[in-house]
Amino acid sequence: MDDIDVEKSVVDWTIDCPASLFVFKKHSIDYCCAGKSLQYSCAQAGANLFAVVAELRRICVAAPGPSPD
């Protein structure tokens, strides 16, 4: 999980990567919780942390950025 910071808050994830909202909704993770880490929020929701990290990696880390002009 080197490229995914599981201590980063869910709110920060939604700010930095708006597409993460779909992952959080899918796994019933509270994305409005102020300051709760991804790891904590997954545990509270009973979500598989590794599955959530894999999805975040695919849509937020590995996703191609805008092409330079």
Secondary structure, DSSP 8 states (H G I E B T S, - for coil): -TTS-TTSBHHHHHHH-TTHHHHHHHTT--TT-TT-BHHHHHHHHT--HHHHHHHHIIIIISS------
